Amino acid sequence: MAGLSLEGFLLHGDVRPLASLGVCAVTACLRQRPGKGSPYCLQHFQQRGRQIREGTFPGDDTFQAVTRAVSKNCEVTLAGLEPLAAAEVLYGLQERVRAGTKVPPFHVRPVCERALAEQVSTLADLDPARLCKRGRRVLTAFTAASRRLGMTPESERRKDVWDAAAFGHSGTIRFTEVRQPWLREALKAAVCDELPRRRGAQARHHVQNHINAFARLSESLHLQREDKGAHLALLDRQDMVNFSNRLAYRNSVGEISIYTWITIARMVRKWLEQMRSMGLTQPGQPLHGLPAEFALLAQDIPDEPEDSEAGKDLPDEVMRVLCANLDLLEQRSSREVRVAVELLIDTGRRPFEICSLPYDCLTQDPDGKPVLLYDNHKELRLRRRLPVPEATAALITGQQARVRARYPGTPVSRLVLLPTVMSNPDGTKPIADIGPQHHDWVTALPDVALSVSVYRDGRPERAEIAFDREKIFPYAYRHTYAQRHADAGVPVDVLCQLMDHRDLSTTQRYYRVGDQRRREAVDRVTSMQFDRHGSRVWRQAQLVLDSEHARRAVGEVQVPYGLCTEPTNVAAGGHDCPVRFRCVGCSHFRTDVSYLPDLEAYLADLLRGRERLAAFAADSWAKAEAMPSDEEIIRVRRLVKRVRDDLEDLTDEDKLQIQEAVTVVRRTRRVVSLGLPRIGPPEEDLRPERPTG
């Protein structure tokens, strides 16, 4: 065969392959043995020799069983794994691929090698702490996929740690902190009843918080009863008193805040009532035999501190800085995150509602105006409609075009408006959370200085303070949206619909911040308050301002051209005036500089009315009854003159501050104090540079 080429040699009829010497004796290895003298491949033969020299050789049987294969690029071997463990790897890999997640071989290899080394029968027996971070993520995904195979809500109910995926949510729900079996089973029934009414990212947190509240009650029973709370029929009112006292003690030593105390007590009271209404105290149910007096009363729950909603809406100065730096947000995150933040600002929806918007979320009303379609997951109210400006509609259509170009092969019905860039080959998975990117962006922004009024030596002065960045978070845009519309004169019932609240009281909590926002303006305006004679009432105003704020909330009622402090009229909401609204002749009447335009208009009406009545044909008694009195006109003139004179005595800077304060007070008075539906001024556009179409 001399002189043959390689091709000719391989095609020659006398050429026969030599018999294989066999594969390596290591179970996981598929390499060939290099000779007859060793049962191992070259690499494992060298590894065996090294271990013998180092004194770590475990013996041939163990060495062959637990030694991993020689790593090869783009290859993971399952040889040597227990059958169930190998099946779990394959099934977990299948589910990850089905979800659109890329799983490179070097992500899976550490899990397989650890399972081989420990010879576990199932991946659930592996210790995640012995894996790298990447390996732990893969192990968690694989074991979760195996656990969910055949999982049902009924099968999860028998456990003390639930996989929330059985109920359509993510994460786990834990009952392990509840010690008493009867209470644990009752909680499971209550959670099963509650979960169908809860959707969105916070649903699991909502029920887990209630479980944690009952864990506090469980702990109290365990510590303070001889039977550790095991016999529910022996419980009584004193056990609840002890629980309340324990919460009070933990608050006094700083372990929990007053808000946590209130929240825990409310949750326990609400769900105990709910459990009873569900019939869980009936025979055969977990709470059968529970005494009726084992309950929290309304008076057991502390009163809330004064409204703390103030500050959750963002001042206009802050909003202008945020809107001017949206390009920076896009640079530090993605286009989707920027669009999400812009929609939060424009629409006031909850962050999860914006993140989960479908592709076809924009429609039109019968007049051709744009309407946003979204799902209110918190209240399980789907396909809600919200009118939006043309600029917001243009933002949405631009994002739709971008998504369509990025995922041309995916049906529109499956696309989302804000697709994530991670594990999303078809554009069907929305961005999950913009919180971290938003926080990173806010941290990089320049400081925003707010101008506030302070008193020095009895005189108001302007001071600059930096706005707290911690108050700038995604949900704050919802509060800002509510406050912006309240300031623009939107009636509370209309604002309730815009916010998609069921109760007006919920909406009012969003813009009660107006009381705090008005505080500085009230400080200035109150310092120029007058009685019916035009005498200054508050010459030492700053000494009594706190009581004045309280009086505005509970001790006054708005009347034409001022405020009334007469108790009967206040109790009647301004509808029981003894002098039939001859306010300028009443000692209970107060007015201030913010009512000057109303007083001037009233004086003009009085003068016009007197002239018209003089020429009007009517009986003398009717004309005398309707004719404005000279004393009333004199009083109103005196009030107007005194207010004007006091304004003239101010410096230019003080005049400017008073003018700003009057604007704020009159604007919020129209929304809150009067409560009358009227059309307010157009809402200020924080981004006038945006196109509207």
C-alpha positions in Angstrom: 0.0 0.0 0.0 3.0 2.2 -0.2 2.5 5.3 -2.2 -1.3 5.5 -1.6 -2.8 8.8 -0.7 -4.9 9.1 2.5 -8.1 8.9 0.5 -6.9 5.9 -1.4 -5.7 4.2 1.8 -9.1 4.7 3.5 -10.9 3.3 0.4 -8.6 0.2 0.1 -10.4 -3.1 0.5 -7.8 -4.6 2.8 -7.9 -1.8 5.3 -9.7 -2.8 8.5 -10.3 -0.7 11.7 -8.7 -1.9 14.9 -10.9 -2.9 17.8 -11.6 -0.3 20.5 -9.9 -0.5 23.8 -13.1 0.6 25.5 -14.3 3.8 27.2 -13.0 5.3 30.4 -14.1 3.5 33.6 -15.3 6.8 35.0 -19.1 6.6 34.7 -19.5 10.2 33.5 -16.7 10.0 30.9 -17.2 8.9 27.3 -13.5 9.2 26.2 -11.6 6.2 24.9 -8.8 4.4 26.8 -5.4 5.0 25.3 -4.1 1.5 26.0 -4.8 -1.8 27.7 -2.8 -1.1 30.8 -5.3 1.3 32.4 -9.1 1.3 32.6 -9.1 5.1 32.4 -8.7 7.8 29.7 -5.5 9.7 29.8 -7.0 12.7 31.7 -8.6 10.6 34.4 -5.5 8.3 34.7 -3.5 11.4 35.4 -6.1 12.7 37.9 -6.1 9.4 39.7 -2.3 9.4 40.0 -2.3 12.9 41.4 -4.9 12.0 44.1 -2.9 9.0 45.1 0.2 11.1 45.5 -1.7 13.7 47.5 -3.4 11.1 49.7 -6.9 12.0 48.7 -7.7 9.0 46.5 -11.1 7.6 47.7 -10.7 4.2 46.0 -11.5 3.1 42.5 -15.2 2.5 43.0 -15.9 5.9 44.5 -13.5 7.6 42.0 -15.4 6.1 39.1 -18.8 7.0 40.5 -18.3 10.6 41.5 -15.6 12.0 39.2 -16.9 14.4 36.7 -16.3 14.2 33.0 -13.7 16.2 31.2 -15.3 19.5 30.3 -16.0 20.0 26.7 -17.3 23.2 25.1 -21.1 23.3 24.5 -21.6 19.9 26.1 -23.0 18.7 29.5 -23.1 15.1 30.3 -25.8 13.5 32.4 -24.0 10.1 32.6 -23.6 8.9 36.2 -26.6 10.9 37.5 -29.4 9.1 39.3 -32.3 8.6 36.9 -34.7 11.1 38.7 -32.0 13.8 39.0 -31.2 13.4 35.2 -34.9 13.7 34.4 -35.2 16.8 36.6 -32.4 18.4 34.7 -34.0 17.7 31.3 -37.5 18.8 32.4 -36.1 22.0 34.0 -34.1 22.8 30.9 -37.3 22.2 28.8 -39.3 24.6 30.9 -36.6 27.3 30.8 -36.4 27.1 27.0 -40.2 27.1 26.8 -40.3 30.4 28.8 -37.8 31.9 26.4 -34.8 31.9 28.7 -31.4 31.2 27.3 -29.6 28.5 29.2 -25.9 28.2 28.1 -24.3 24.8 28.9 -21.9 26.3 31.4 -24.9 27.4 33.5 -26.1 23.9 33.8 -22.8 22.1 34.2 -22.1 23.1 37.8 -25.5 21.7 38.9 -24.9 18.4 37.1 -21.3 18.1 38.5 -22.5 18.8 42.0 -25.3 16.2 41.7 -22.8 13.7 40.5 -20.3 14.4 43.2 -22.9 14.0 46.0 -24.7 11.2 44.3 -28.1 12.7 45.2 -31.3 10.9 44.1 -33.1 14.2 43.4 -31.9 17.8 42.8 -34.0 18.9 45.8 -31.3 17.2 48.0 -28.6 19.5 46.8 -27.3 22.2 49.1 -27.5 25.5 47.1 -24.8 27.1 49.3 -22.2 24.8 47.7 -23.0 26.2 44.3 -21.9 29.4 42.6 -24.5 32.2 42.2 -25.3 31.2 38.7 -25.6 27.6 39.7 -28.0 28.5 42.5 -30.3 30.3 40.1 -30.4 27.3 37.7 -30.9 24.8 40.6 -33.8 26.9 41.9 -35.4 27.0 38.5 -35.0 23.3 37.9 -36.4 22.2 41.3 -39.3 24.7 41.0 -40.2 23.2 37.6 -40.1 19.7 39.0 -42.2 20.7 42.0 -44.8 22.3 39.9 -45.3 19.2 37.7 -48.7 18.0 38.6 -49.2 20.7 41.2 -52.7 21.9 42.1 -54.2 24.3 44.6 -55.6 21.4 46.5 -52.2 19.7 46.8 -50.6 22.9 48.0 -53.2 23.5 50.7 -51.9 20.5 52.6 -48.5 22.1 52.9 -47.2 24.8 55.3 -45.2 26.5 52.5 -47.2 27.1 49.4 -45.9 27.7 45.9 -47.9 30.7 44.8 -47.7 29.5 41.2 -50.5 27.1 42.0 -52.7 30.2 42.5 -51.5 32.2 39.6 -48.8 34.2 41.5 -45.1 34.2 42.0 -43.0 33.3 45.0 -44.1 31.4 48.1 -46.6 31.8 50.9 -45.4 30.7 54.3 -47.5 29.7 57.3 -44.7 28.2 59.3 -44.6 31.1 61.8 -48.1 30.4 63.0 -47.7 27.8 65.8 -51.3 26.7 66.6 -52.7 24.2 64.1 -56.3 25.5 64.3 -55.1 29.0 63.5 -52.9 27.9 60.7 -55.7 25.9 59.0 -58.1 28.8 59.4 -55.5 31.1 57.8 -55.1 28.7 54.9 -58.8 28.8 54.3 -58.9 32.6 54.5 -56.0 32.9 52.0 -57.7 30.6 49.6 -60.8 32.8 49.8 -58.8 36.1 49.4 -56.4 35.2 46.6 -58.9 35.1 43.7 -59.8 38.7 44.5 -56.2 39.8 44.3 -54.1 40.2 41.2 -50.9 41.9 40.3 -47.4 41.8 41.7 -48.5 42.8 45.3 -51.2 40.1 45.7 -48.8 37.6 47.4 -47.4 40.3 49.6 -50.9 41.3 50.7 -51.8 37.9 52.0 -48.4 37.2 53.4 -48.6 40.4 55.4 -51.9 39.2 56.9 -50.3 35.9 57.7 -47.5 37.7 59.4 -49.9 39.7 61.5 -51.6 36.5 62.7 -48.1 35.1 63.5 -47.8 38.0 66.0 -51.1 36.9 67.5 -49.9 33.3 67.5 -46.7 34.3 69.3 -48.7 36.2 71.9 -50.9 33.2 72.6 -47.9 30.9 72.8 -46.0 33.1 75.3 -48.9 34.2 77.5 -51.1 31.0 77.9 -50.2 27.9 79.7 -51.6 25.7 76.9 -49.7 27.8 74.3 -52.9 28.6 72.7 -53.5 25.1 71.6 -57.2 24.9 72.8 -59.2 27.5 71.0 -62.3 26.9 73.1 -60.5 28.3 76.2 -59.7 31.6 74.6 -61.4 34.8 75.8 -61.4 38.5 75.6 -58.4 38.8 77.9 -56.2 37.0 75.3 -56.9 39.8 72.9 -56.2 42.4 75.5 -52.9 40.7 76.2 -52.2 40.8 72.4 -52.9 44.5 72.3 -50.7 45.1 75.3 -47.9 43.2 73.7 -48.1 45.3 70.5 -48.1 48.5 72.7 -45.0 47.3 74.5 -43.2 46.5 71.3 -44.0 49.9 70.0 -42.8 51.6 73.3 -39.4 49.9 73.0 -39.0 50.8 69.4 -39.4 47.3 67.9 -42.4 48.3 65.8 -43.7 51.7 64.7 -47.2 53.1 65.4 -48.1 52.4 61.8 -47.1 48.8 62.1 -49.1 48.5 65.3 -52.2 49.9 63.6 -51.7 47.8 60.5 -51.3 44.5 62.5 -54.4 45.2 64.6 -56.5 46.1 61.6 -55.5 43.0 59.7 -56.2 40.7 62.6 -59.6 42.3 63.3 -60.6 42.2 59.6 -59.6 38.7 58.9 -61.1 37.3 62.1 -64.4 38.8 61.1 -64.0 37.4 57.6 -63.2 33.9 58.9 -66.4 34.0 61.0 -68.4 35.1 58.0 -66.9 32.3 55.9 -68.4 29.8 58.4 -65.1 28.6 59.8 -66.6 28.5 63.3 -69.2 25.9 62.2 -68.9 22.2 63.2 -66.1 20.5 61.3 -64.3 23.7 60.5 -60.9 24.9 62.0 -62.5 27.5 64.3 -65.4 25.5 65.6 -65.7 26.4 69.3 -63.9 29.7 69.1 -65.6 32.1 71.6 -67.3 35.2 70.2 -65.5 37.4 72.6 -62.1 36.4 71.1 -62.0 39.5 68.9 -60.4 42.9 68.5 -62.7 45.8 69.0 -62.5 49.1 67.1 -61.4 50.8 70.3 -58.5 48.4 70.6 -56.8 49.9 67.5 -55.0 53.2 68.1 -56.0 56.3 66.1 -53.9 57.1 63.2 -51.4 59.9 63.5 -52.4 63.0 61.6 -52.3 62.6 57.9 -48.9 61.5 56.6 -49.8 61.6 53.0 -48.2 65.1 52.7 -45.1 65.0 50.6 -46.1 62.0 48.5 -47.0 64.3 45.6 -44.0 65.9 43.9 -43.8 69.7 43.7 -43.8 71.4 40.2 -40.2 72.3 40.5 -39.2 68.6 41.0 -41.4 67.5 38.2 -39.8 70.0 35.8 -36.4 68.7 36.7 -37.5 65.0 36.2 -39.1 65.7 32.9 -36.1 67.7 31.7 -33.8 64.7 32.4 -35.8 61.9 30.8 -33.0 61.5 28.2 -30.7 60.6 31.1 -33.1 58.0 32.3 -33.1 56.3 28.8 -29.3 56.4 28.7 -29.0 54.7 32.1 -31.8 52.1 31.5 -33.8 51.5 28.3 -36.4 53.1 26.1 -39.1 51.0 27.7 -38.3 52.3 31.2 -38.4 55.9 30.0 -41.8 55.3 28.3 -43.0 53.7 31.5 -42.0 56.7 33.6 -43.6 59.1 31.1 -46.8 57.1 31.2 -46.8 57.1 35.0 -46.5 60.9 35.0 -49.2 61.4 32.4 -51.8 58.9 33.5 -51.3 58.4 37.3 -51.7 54.7 37.0 -50.0 52.3 39.4 -46.5 51.1 38.3 -47.6 47.5 37.7 -50.6 48.6 35.6 -48.3 50.5 33.3 -45.6 47.8 33.1 -48.2 45.2 32.1 -50.0 47.2 29.4 -50.8 45.2 26.3 -49.7 46.3 22.8 -53.3 47.4 21.8 -53.9 49.6 24.9 -54.9 52.7 22.9 -58.4 53.3 21.6 -60.7 56.2 20.9 -64.0 57.5 22.4 -67.0 58.4 20.3 -65.6 61.9 19.8 -62.3 60.5 18.4 -60.3 61.4 21.5 -57.6 58.9 22.7 -58.4 56.6 25.6 -56.0 54.3 27.4 -57.2 50.7 28.1 -55.6 49.1 31.2 -56.3 46.5 33.9 -56.7 47.6 37.5 -55.2 44.4 39.0 -55.4 45.6 42.5 -59.2 45.7 42.5 -59.6 43.1 39.7 -61.3 45.6 37.4 -60.3 44.8 33.8 -60.3 46.9 30.6 -60.6 50.2 32.4 -60.8 53.3 30.2 -58.9 56.5 30.9 -59.0 59.6 28.7 -55.4 60.7 27.9 -54.0 63.8 26.1 -52.8 63.7 22.5 -49.2 63.9 23.6 -49.6 60.7 25.7 -51.3 59.0 22.7 -48.4 60.0 20.5 -46.0 58.5 23.0 -47.9 55.2 23.0 -48.2 54.9 19.2 -44.4 55.6 18.9 -43.7 52.8 21.3 -46.1 50.5 19.5 -44.2 51.1 16.2 -41.0 50.3 17.9 -42.3 47.0 19.4 -43.9 46.0 16.0 -40.6 46.6 14.2 -38.7 44.6 16.9 -41.1 41.6 16.9 -42.6 41.4 13.4 -43.5 37.7 13.6 -45.5 37.8 16.9 -49.3 38.3 16.6 -50.4 41.7 18.0 -52.7 40.0 20.4 -49.7 38.5 22.2 -47.4 41.5 22.2 -46.9 43.8 25.2 -46.3 47.5 25.0 -43.2 47.5 27.2 -41.3 44.2 26.5 -38.4 43.2 28.6 -35.0 42.6 27.0 -34.4 39.5 29.2 -35.5 36.0 28.0 -38.1 37.5 25.7 -37.6 36.3 22.1 -41.2 36.9 21.1 -42.0 40.2 22.9 -44.7 38.6 25.1 -43.1 39.3 28.5 -43.4 42.8 30.0 -40.9 44.6 32.1 -41.4 43.5 35.7 -40.2 46.4 37.8 -38.8 49.8 37.1 -37.9 50.6 40.7 -34.1 49.9 40.6 -33.6 51.8 37.3 -35.7 54.7 38.5 -33.8 54.9 41.8 -30.5 54.9 39.9 -31.7 57.7 37.7 -33.0 59.8 40.6 -29.7 59.4 42.4 -27.8 60.8 39.4 -30.0 63.9 39.1 -28.9 67.3 40.4 -30.3 68.6 43.6 -33.7 70.4 43.4 -33.9 73.5 45.6 -37.4 74.5 46.8 -38.2 78.0 47.9 -40.1 78.1 51.2 -41.2 80.8 53.6 -39.6 81.0 57.1 -40.1 83.6 59.8 -37.1 85.5 61.1 -37.6 88.3 63.6 -41.4 88.1 63.0 -41.1 88.7 59.3 -41.5 86.1 56.5 -38.4 85.4 54.4 -37.7 83.1 51.5 -35.3 80.2 52.1 -33.9 77.5 49.8 -34.0 73.8 50.8 -33.0 70.7 48.9 -35.9 68.3 48.1 -35.5 64.9 49.6 -34.7 62.4 46.8 -36.2 59.5 48.8 -39.6 61.0 48.1 -39.2 60.5 44.4 -40.4 57.0 43.7 -42.7 55.6 40.9 -45.9 55.5 43.0 -45.4 59.2 43.9 -46.4 60.0 40.3 -49.9 58.7 41.1 -50.2 61.1 44.1 -48.9 63.9 41.9 -51.5 63.1 39.2 -54.3 63.3 41.8 -53.0 66.5 43.3 -52.5 68.1 39.9 -56.1 67.5 38.9 -57.4 68.6 42.3 -55.5 71.8 42.0 -57.0 72.3 38.5 -60.5 72.2 40.0 -61.6 68.7 39.1 -64.5 67.7 41.3 -63.8 64.9 43.8 -66.4 62.5 42.2 -64.8 63.0 38.8 -61.3 62.5 40.3 -62.5 59.3 41.9 -63.4 58.0 38.5 -60.1 59.1 37.0 -58.2 57.3 39.8 -60.5 54.3 39.4 -61.3 54.2 43.1 -64.5 52.6 44.4 -64.8 55.0 47.4 -64.5 58.8 47.5 -62.7 58.5 50.8 -59.8 56.7 49.1 -59.5 59.5 46.6 -59.6 62.1 49.3 -56.5 60.5 50.9 -54.6 61.2 47.7 -55.1 64.9 47.7 -55.5 65.8 51.4 -51.9 66.8 51.0 -53.5 70.1 49.8 -54.0 70.9 53.5 -50.3 70.7 54.1 -49.5 72.4 50.8 -51.7 75.3 51.9 -50.1 75.6 55.3 -47.5 78.1 54.2 -50.0 80.1 52.2 -52.4 80.0 55.2 -49.6 81.3 57.4 -49.2 84.4 55.1 -52.9 85.0 54.4 -54.0 84.5 58.0 -51.6 87.1 59.2 -53.7 89.6 57.2 -57.1 88.6 58.5 -59.9 91.2 59.4 -63.2 91.2 61.2 -66.4 92.9 60.1 -65.1 96.4 61.1 -61.9 96.0 59.1 -59.7 95.5 62.2 -56.7 93.2 62.1 -57.5 90.0 64.0 -54.1 88.3 63.8 -51.5 90.9 64.6 -49.5 88.2 66.5 -50.4 85.6 63.9 -47.3 83.3 64.1 -48.1 82.6 67.8 -51.5 81.1 67.1 -51.0 79.7 63.6 -51.3 76.0 64.7 -54.7 76.6 66.3 -55.8 78.5 63.1 -55.0 75.5 61.0 -57.1 73.3 63.3 -59.9 75.9 63.2 -59.9 75.8 59.4 -60.4 72.1 59.6 -63.2 71.8 62.3 -64.2 75.3 63.6 -65.1 77.3 60.5 -67.3 77.1 57.4 -66.9 79.0 54.3 -69.5 81.7 53.6 -69.6 84.4 50.9 -66.5 86.6 51.1 -65.0 85.0 54.1 -65.4 82.5 57.0 -68.0 82.0 59.7 -67.2 80.8 63.2 -70.8 80.8 64.6 -71.1 77.3 66.1 -74.7 76.6 64.9 -73.9 77.6 61.3 -70.6 75.6 61.4 -72.5 72.5 62.6 -75.0 72.9 59.8 -72.3 73.2 57.2 -73.1 76.9 56.5 -76.8 76.4 56.0 -78.2 77.8 59.3 -77.1 81.5 59.4 -79.2 83.4 62.0 -78.8 86.7 60.1 -79.4 85.2 56.7 -75.9 85.8 55.4 -75.6 89.5 56.3 -72.0 88.5 57.0 -70.5 91.9 57.2 -72.7 92.7 60.1 -71.9 89.6 62.2 -69.3 89.3 64.9 -68.5 85.7 63.8 -67.5 86.8 60.3 -63.8 86.8 59.3 -62.2 87.6 56.0 -58.7 87.9 54.7 -56.7 89.2 51.7 -57.5 86.1 49.7 -61.2 87.2 49.6 -60.4 90.7 48.3 -61.5 90.0 44.7 -64.8 88.6 46.1 -65.3 91.6 48.3 -64.7 94.0 45.5 -67.1 92.2 43.2 -69.7 92.2 46.0 -69.4 95.9 46.5 -69.9 96.5 42.8 -73.0 94.3 42.9 -74.4 96.2 45.9 -73.9 99.5 44.1 -75.4 98.3 40.8 -78.3 96.7 42.6 -79.1 100.0 44.4 -79.2 101.9 41.2 -81.4 99.3 39.4 -83.9 99.2 42.3 -84.2 103.0 42.4 -85.5 102.9 38.9 -87.5 99.7 39.2 -91.3 99.7 39.4 -92.3 97.8 42.5 -94.1 98.3 45.8 -92.2 100.3 48.3 -92.0 97.5 50.9 -90.5 95.1 48.3 -88.0 97.7 47.2 -87.1 98.5 50.9 -86.6 94.8 51.6 -84.3 94.3 48.5 -82.5 97.6 48.7 -78.9 97.2 50.0 -78.5 99.2 53.2 -76.1 102.1 53.5 -74.5 100.5 56.5 -73.7 97.3 54.6 -72.1 99.3 51.7 -70.1 101.3 54.2 -68.9 98.1 56.0 -67.9 96.5 52.7 -66.1 99.6 51.5 -64.3 99.8 54.8 -63.1 96.2 54.5 -61.9 96.7 51.0 -60.1 99.9 51.8 -58.4 98.4 54.9 -57.2 95.3 53.0 -55.9 97.5 50.2 -54.1 99.8 52.6 -52.4 97.0 54.4 -51.3 95.6 51.1 -49.8 98.9 50.1 -47.8 99.0 53.4 -46.0 95.8 52.4 -42.6 95.7 50.7 -42.4 94.5 47.1 -41.1 91.1 48.2 -43.9 90.7 50.8 -46.5 91.7 48.2 -45.1 89.0 45.9 -45.3 86.4 48.6 -48.8 87.4 49.6 -49.9 87.2 45.9 -48.4 83.7 45.5 -50.1 82.7 48.8 -53.5 84.1 47.7 -53.2 82.1 44.4 -52.6 78.9 46.3 -55.4 79.4 48.8 -58.0 80.5 46.3 -57.1 77.6 44.0 -57.4 74.9 46.8 -60.4 76.6 48.3 -62.3 76.1 45.1 -61.5 72.4 45.2 -61.7 71.5 48.8 -63.7 74.1 50.8 -66.6 74.8 48.5 -66.9 71.3 47.1 -68.8 72.6 44.1 -68.4 71.1 40.6 -66.9 73.7 38.3 -64.6 73.9 35.4 -61.1 74.8 36.6 -58.2 76.4 34.7 -56.4 74.1 32.2 -53.8 71.8 33.7 -50.3 73.1 33.4 -48.2 71.1 30.9 -44.9 70.2 32.6 -43.4 69.4 29.2 -44.7 72.0 26.7 -42.0 71.0 24.2 -43.6 67.6 23.4 -45.5 67.2 20.2 -49.3 66.4 20.5 -49.6 64.2 17.5 
